[in-house]
Amino acid sequence: MNQTRRLFINALGSGAVALPWLSLLGPMRAMAADDPKLSPDDPAAISLNYRHQSADSARRCAGCQFYTGAAGDAWGPCVIFPGKRVNADGVCSSWYARAS
């Protein structure tokens, strides 16, 4: 395999991996009062095992990197579930500790 083709294939693979994460780099959406609360029955919630109440107090939506609600809010927006508000005490399998 020549060097040009190898670089092209590597770039193509890297782009495919990075594409889903580009939405995280966009501007954060402000919480709108009319955004519905995420239902545990929502297909996206089911696929990520979302629960309104976390069994582990150290792993709550309010302490997650993807939660964009204000401190102290009971419900707030989450990058993982665009257009929906999640419970600050909830958790899903995409939980990632917020950087200090």
C-alpha positions in Angstrom: 0.0 0.0 0.0 1.5 3.4 -0.9 1.9 6.2 1.6 -0.9 8.4 0.1 -3.5 5.7 0.2 -2.5 4.8 3.8 -2.9 8.5 4.9 -6.3 8.7 3.2 -7.6 5.6 4.9 -6.3 6.8 8.3 -7.9 10.2 7.8 -11.2 8.6 6.7 -11.2 6.4 9.8 -10.4 9.3 12.2 -13.1 11.4 10.7 -15.7 8.6 11.1 -14.8 8.3 14.8 -14.8 12.1 15.4 -18.0 12.9 13.6 -20.4 12.0 16.4 -18.4 14.1 18.9 -18.6 17.2 16.8 -22.1 18.0 18.2 -20.5 18.4 21.6 -18.3 21.2 20.4 -21.2 23.3 19.1 -22.7 26.1 21.1 -24.5 24.9 24.3 -28.2 25.3 24.0 -29.8 27.4 26.7 -32.5 25.7 28.8 -35.9 26.5 27.5 -38.9 26.3 29.9 -40.8 24.5 27.2 -38.3 21.6 26.8 -40.0 18.4 27.9 -38.6 16.3 30.7 -36.9 13.2 29.5 -39.1 10.1 30.1 -37.4 6.9 31.1 -39.6 5.3 28.4 -37.9 7.5 25.7 -36.0 5.2 23.2 -32.8 7.2 23.8 -33.2 7.0 27.6 -33.8 3.2 27.4 -30.7 2.7 25.2 -28.5 4.6 27.7 -30.2 3.1 30.9 -31.4 6.6 32.0 -33.0 6.7 35.5 -34.6 9.8 37.2 -32.9 8.7 40.5 -29.3 7.6 40.7 -28.6 4.8 43.2 -25.1 6.3 43.7 -25.0 9.9 45.1 -21.6 10.4 43.5 -22.9 9.6 40.0 -25.7 12.1 39.4 -26.5 14.1 36.2 -25.7 17.3 38.1 -22.1 16.1 38.4 -21.7 15.0 34.8 -19.7 16.6 32.1 -22.6 16.6 29.7 -25.2 18.2 32.1 -25.5 21.9 31.2 -28.1 23.0 33.8 -27.4 25.6 36.4 -26.3 24.5 39.9 -29.3 23.9 42.1 -31.8 23.3 39.3 -33.9 20.2 39.7 -34.0 19.6 36.0 -31.7 20.8 33.2 -30.5 20.2 29.7 -28.0 17.5 28.8 -25.9 17.3 25.6 -26.6 13.6 25.4 -30.4 14.2 25.2 -30.8 17.4 23.1 -34.2 19.1 23.5 -35.0 17.3 26.7 -34.4 18.1 30.4 -33.0 15.5 32.7 -33.4 15.2 36.4 -30.3 16.5 38.2 -30.5 13.5 40.5 -30.7 11.1 37.6 -28.0 9.1 35.8 -27.3 7.2 32.5 -24.6 5.0 31.2 -22.9 7.9 29.5 -22.2 9.6 32.8 -18.7 11.2 32.9 -17.4 13.1 35.9 -17.3 16.8 35.4 -13.8 18.3 35.5 -13.1 20.3 38.6 
